[in-house]
């Protein structure tokens, strides 16, 4: 069994469902449990979520009401914090999106992709 590694290392490969596009816009986050509200900045956007630069990141697993405002409208969804770093970066996945908001998001992604 000399071929086996003595101390195997697990490598975690992150796979995203969709390409992220750099996008700096305002985002309002409201914790659905505590109702704490934050005003932060989106750093990137995809069809399934966004990155956020937060002054005080929320804990992983926090369920949120998300509202992103861009010059051409407002997108709303229910989301969840999937990662948070000590540096203030958070990842939010969109868990529930109404049809009208999905149309807005798809339009924004198309505009970002065409830049």
N, C-alpha and C positions, 0 to 999 in steps of 0.2 A: 504494500500500500504506500510505497514511496511517492507515488504520483499525487496523492491527496495533499492538499494544503494543510499546514498545521494550524494556521489562524486565518480562516477564510474571511474576506471582507465583503460586506453587502453593499452594493452600489445601487442607489435609488435613482432611477431615471424618471424625470418628470415629463409627462406627455400632456400637452394641452390639446383640447378638442378643436380649437380654432386659433388662427393667427391673431396676435395682439397688435394693436396699432397705437403708436404714441398719440396721446391726446391730453391736453391740459385744460380741464374745465372744472367748474364747481360741482360738488356733490353734497347733498344733505343726507345724513344717515340718522335713523331713529331706531334705537334698540326697542324691539317689540315687547320685551319683558319690562324693562325699567323705564322706558320712554325717554331715556337720555338722548339728547339730540346733538349732533356734531355737524359742523361745516368744515369740509376738507377739500382736497384737490385730487381729481382723477389723474393718474399718470399714464395709463394705457387702457384700451377698451377692446373688447371682443364681443362676439355674439353671445357668449356664455357668462361673461363676468368682466371685472375691471380690477386694476391695481389702484391703490389709493395711498397718497402720502398723508399720514395722519399725525397730528401733534401728540395724540395719546391713543395708540391703537386699542381696539376692542379685543376681548378674548376670542380665541378660535371657537367656533360653534355658535357665536352670537347671531341670532336671527334679527334681520334689519328690514326697515322700510327704506328703500333707496330712491333718491330723486336726483337725477343728473340734469343740469340746465346747460344748454348750449345756445348759441345765437339763433338757432332755428328751431327752438322748441324745448320741451321737457320730456324726459323719459322717466317712468316710474316702474318699480318692480319690488318684489320681496326677495331679499338676498340673505346670504349667510357668509360669515367670515371663515375662510378656509385656511388662511395663514396670517400670522402677524409677527413682525420682527421687532427687536429692541430699538432699531433705528427708526421705527415709525411706519414701515411699509406694511400694508395689509392687502390681502387678496380677497375679493368678494365674488362669489358665484351667484348668478341670478337664478333663483329657485322657482319663481312664479312671475310670469310676464303676461299682461293682458294683450290681446291681439293688436289694438291700436298702438301700444307701446312697442310691440315687436316690430311693427312697420317703421316706426321712428328710428329704432335701433338699427335696423337693416339699412335704412337710408343713410344714417351717420357712418356706418361701417363702409358702405359703398363710396361715400365722399372721402373718407380717410384713405381707402385703398387706392383711389384715383389720384391722390396727390402726387 
